[in-house]
């Protein structure tokens, strides 16, 4: 990275607004778009405008703004652990709802096969993330011991 380029200041109000609003708009579009799909009798999905699109767009906007206010509090305050957890939950609940959207059309034995596969993937990825976290912590402890 060239020395003339510096990372943005975390207290810069314009940068904070740009990050918050742009991520909120992305989730507004994503949630609204997903809420507009309607399953046809033949199983196809088509986009159809309905008021539920606006409800989910509002949920996307509010959850994202709430997340950023908890993670990156205004002023000179620092984020608390409880605030971070609340912000992540506010963002994760609607995100998880739309993540499982494709599973809604599954039923019976096929659904449980898909759920078993997703559960295995979640367990493997969680274990991998835990290993990477432990490895990073071990490197930090080793660096401090030197």
Phi and psi in degrees as a GROMACS rama.xvg file:
@    title "Ramachandran Plot"
@    xaxis  label "Phi"
@    yaxis  label "Psi"
@TYPE xy
-60.1031  148.832  UNK-2
-69.7022  -19.6463  UNK-3
-76.28  -16.8478  UNK-4
-97.8974  124.256  UNK-5
-116.081  148.333  UNK-6
-66.5775  156.323  UNK-7
-66.5331  146.716  UNK-8
-71.8486  131.627  UNK-9
-68.4521  -15.4963  UNK-10
-95.5267  1.04286  UNK-11
-70.2427  114.134  UNK-12
-63.9331  -39.9272  UNK-13
-64.7387  -41.2578  UNK-14
-64.798  -43.4355  UNK-15
-60.1539  -44.9494  UNK-16
-65.1018  -40.3948  UNK-17
-62.0761  -44.9818  UNK-18
-65.7469  -47.776  UNK-19
-62.6296  -49.0354  UNK-20
-69.8293  -39.9597  UNK-21
-67.3989  -40.4436  UNK-22
-69.4266  -35.9382  UNK-23
-65.1107  -42.7581  UNK-24
-64.6804  -36.1948  UNK-25
-62.6238  -43.5812  UNK-26
-73.1987  -30.6251  UNK-27
-59.9777  -47.3436  UNK-28
-65.9567  -43.2712  UNK-29
-66.2193  -49.1533  UNK-30
-66.8022  -41.5307  UNK-31
-63.8057  -41.3942  UNK-32
-63.446  -45.0719  UNK-33
-66.6097  -35.6589  UNK-34
-70.416  -18.2303  UNK-35
-83.6782  -7.14744  UNK-36
-78.92  137.41  UNK-37
-125.941  133.173  UNK-38
-81.1813  130.449  UNK-39
-85.8616  161.632  UNK-40
-57.0771  -29.213  UNK-41
-84.3742  0.0921379  UNK-42
99.8897  -10.2311  UNK-43
-73.743  155.113  UNK-44
-108.098  133.55  UNK-45
-130.08  153.628  UNK-46
-84.2035  130.223  UNK-47
-138.098  125.365  UNK-48
-65.941  133.705  UNK-49
-154.485  166.247  UNK-50
-67.8261  -20.4757  UNK-51
-61.991  -25.4179  UNK-52
-61.2511  -44.8581  UNK-53
-67.5851  -36.5233  UNK-54
-61.5461  -47.2948  UNK-55
-71.3776  -30.9971  UNK-56
-64.105  -41.8088  UNK-57
-63.1001  -42.6948  UNK-58
-61.3475  -42.1542  UNK-59
-62.2337  -42.4621  UNK-60
-67.1629  -49.5088  UNK-61
-65.4031  -43.5155  UNK-62
-65.4255  -37.1459  UNK-63
-70.9503  -44.0236  UNK-64
-63.5083  -41.4175  UNK-65
-61.0694  -42.8998  UNK-66
-57.2816  -49.993  UNK-67
-67.5719  -33.2526  UNK-68
-67.8196  -31.774  UNK-69
-81.5761  -38.5113  UNK-70
-76.263  -37.9704  UNK-71
-130.151  72.0062  UNK-72
-60.9621  149.1  UNK-73
-70.0315  159.951  UNK-74
75.0603  -152.482  UNK-75
-97.3408  13.5738  UNK-76
-75.4721  156.302  UNK-77
-106.515  154.075  UNK-78
-72.8926  138.345  UNK-79
-93.6715  159.06  UNK-80
-61.3784  -42.1932  UNK-81
-63.5017  -39.7348  UNK-82
-64.7043  -39.6712  UNK-83
-63.8332  -43.672  UNK-84
-63.3546  -44.3028  UNK-85
-62.0069  -41.7519  UNK-86
-63.9555  -42.325  UNK-87
-65.9659  -40.3587  UNK-88
-64.8573  -41.7202  UNK-89
-62.4579  -30.9021  UNK-90
-86.5639  -32.5073  UNK-91
-77.6133  -34.1387  UNK-92
-63.4239  -53.8216  UNK-93
-67.8105  -31.3592  UNK-94
-64.2516  -40.0984  UNK-95
-67.4494  -38.006  UNK-96
-55.8403  -45.2248  UNK-97
-81.3801  -20.8883  UNK-98
-68.0462  -34.165  UNK-99
-90.3507  8.73832  UNK-100
-51.6733  -46.0131  UNK-101
-65.1338  -21.1766  UNK-102
-76.7669  -13.9297  UNK-103
-65.2032  -26.6644  UNK-104
-85.4697  -8.36384  UNK-105
-84.7623  154.216  UNK-106
-151.152  160.621  UNK-107
63.7542  -141.507  UNK-108
-62.9237  -37.0273  UNK-109
-62.6401  -39.4006  UNK-110
-60.1224  -45.2631  UNK-111
-68.5335  -30.882  UNK-112
-66.5245  -41.0721  UNK-113
-66.3453  -43.4777  UNK-114
-63.4437  -40.5282  UNK-115
-61.3349  -43.438  UNK-116
-64.5853  -42.9954  UNK-117
-65.5495  -37.7981  UNK-118
-63.9277  -43.157  UNK-119
-61.5791  -42.3435  UNK-120
-63.7575  -41.9692  UNK-121
-63.2622  -43.0878  UNK-122
-63.4306  -44.2255  UNK-123
-65.147  -44.7385  UNK-124
-66.5318  -37.326  UNK-125
-65.4062  -43.0589  UNK-126
-62.9069  -41.1154  UNK-127
-63.6139  -41.5499  UNK-128
-64.8478  -39.7553  UNK-129
-63.4398  -41.6795  UNK-130
-63.5349  -42.5894  UNK-131
-64.0955  -40.8819  UNK-132
-61.6132  -46.863  UNK-133
-64.3476  -38.4184  UNK-134
-64.7545  -43.8388  UNK-135
-61.4887  -42.1552  UNK-136
-65.5593  -37.2354  UNK-137
-65.206  -40.5633  UNK-138
-63.4094  -40.1167  UNK-139
-63.6861  -43.2777  UNK-140
-66.3042  -37.3708  UNK-141
-66.1416  -39.8675  UNK-142
-66.7991  -38.4764  UNK-143
-69.7244  -30.3798  UNK-144
-73.2179  -24.3874  UNK-145
